[in-house]
Amino acid sequence: MCGIIGYVGNKDAVQILLDGLTRLEYRGYDSAGIATVVDSEFNILRRVGRVANLIDAVDRVSIAGFVGIGHTRWATHGVVSEKNAHPHQSAHGLFSIAHNGVIENYESIREFLLGKGFTFESETDTEILVNLIEYHFNKEQDPENKFLKSVQKALFHVRGTYGIAVLCKDYANEIVVARKSSPLLIGIGSGEMFVASDASAIAQHTRDVVYLNDGEIARLTPSDFFITTLRNESVDVVKCELDWRVEDADRGGYEHYMLKEIFEQPKALENAMRGRFSDDLSTARFGGLRMSTRELRQVDRILFCACGTAWIACLVAEYLIEKYARIPVEVEYASEFRYQNSPLDKNTLIFVISQSGETLDTMAALQEAKRKGFRTLAITNVVGSAIARESDGGIYQHSGPEIGVASTKAFTAQICIAAMLALYLGRMRDMSFEDGALFVQALHDLPSVVEDVLAQGDVIEKIAEKYAHHDDMLFLGRQAMFPIALEGALKLKEISYMHSEGYPAAEMKHGPIALVSEKCPCFFLATQERILQKNVANIQEVRSRRAKVIAVATAGSELTEKFVDDLILVPNVHAALQPIVATIPVQLFAYYVAKFRGCDIDKPRNLAKSVTVE
Ligand code: AGP
């Protein structure tokens, strides 16, 4: 939800902080700020709006230092204002803090601190925390590690979530960092150390990192780092090498990250499949599930949990696994599953899907499933992410960094992996060698098929221009096209702010058709020839109410221009892969509508890339 960067070393901290914030801005962009320590004094600069505003402000003042922290905010407590921007300073000016998360018991702590004479400037929960740290510092008698101990003791009293980076004027060569549910990783340099919310901010400086775990706290100095827990327990430090390439996180000449990532999908699909087919090319194989074939054959039910677009990917997985592996599948919103205590068969396998691997609701669902003793697997895009580390095994998407807030290449990679999972499980059950081989061949051909659909970008842009002025739109599809209708509606609403809803096409008659008029066009996902006549009937129902109709159909279909106002044809592919192929037009449609409406496509209002609050 917010982005944090910290640096301590022998270089100009300010430039490193600003570069890092620019790369972290997709995590939240309401306001931004930096703090450095020079001659035992803080230099703090904060600005409302984008990081660019902060950079302009820094250019006009002389702010320097070899140690500093930076923050780009997605507001949770307190309006978007300079006063509420991070970093926050403690009442007597001893500490400065950048925080990602929510302090749930901040009111009671605030009352306690007011009673101790502390004053507050902002409306944020974060300012409570930095003052609590100062309170403990003033009480701490042991001069050894006084800074670290003060933060430890303060966090002991905190309920909620945090990823924090803290500076202290009296310890100008250190940063103290801590994590609980909000991601933080330490970057190990030569004579310098970094801390960041994710790898994008530090990949250009170092590839050697340590991911902090929940409950861990660390002290960084230019030459070293020390990790412990709030109870001073020793921890096993696991050093990792980043698989990020900085150039992957650049826009690569595209106008928006989202457009770049839409066009990266053929490559992302290749990466999702690479090395994951059997030698006889009749099934898929996954190395990270850590389950034997015998164990997988015992699975008699699968539950998928996720949020947002990842939850829609779960719906596609349900259709595919039930159809091709004949295993009953349930799908739950992660935020619902964690509280509803669903009765589940003991042989239920639980999957979570998360591009970022940091979504708090999804992590909480995963932890709830583990508490109940279920085996948990994760499909995620970020190696070393919290969800990847918490689950019992899983499948990495290898999609590369996804910077655009609206998920595109990660989504199609997730449903590609779901298709491969359906194949893998199906071949352990009733799917024949021949059917498996046809499935594998269709997967092999998929990237080039997606290239063909992407080549229709100009056609889809022209269609989008015709509909960009509307205020409402319905997306409709049957069977595995229903989740794609949901995804089309989600993409459109989150980047163009046009109200849009997705429904099963037949369901439209049971209420939503009341919305249908010339002011509410309908977008049909109608690629399945087997039920074409049903879709044609629904199309005629809405057109008889003067609604305009866009349809995605399969090349050679009987659904031709005479039935609709705008038609997008996609290649005829294996039924299991139609959801992927049909997704490309809805992504491009949403992108171009948002572009015509002048929206901020990569940083839509009120959104953030990774939702690490509840
Ligand atoms: C997708 O377009 C949205 N930005 C959002 O719904 C996202 O899919 C959701 O927050 C889940 O994120 P995750 O995959 O990183 O867990």
Residues whose N, C-alpha, C, O or C-beta is under 5 A from the ligand:
A	BS01	AGP	C307 G308 T309 A310 I353 S354 Q355 S356 G357 T359 V405 A406 S407 A608 K609 V611
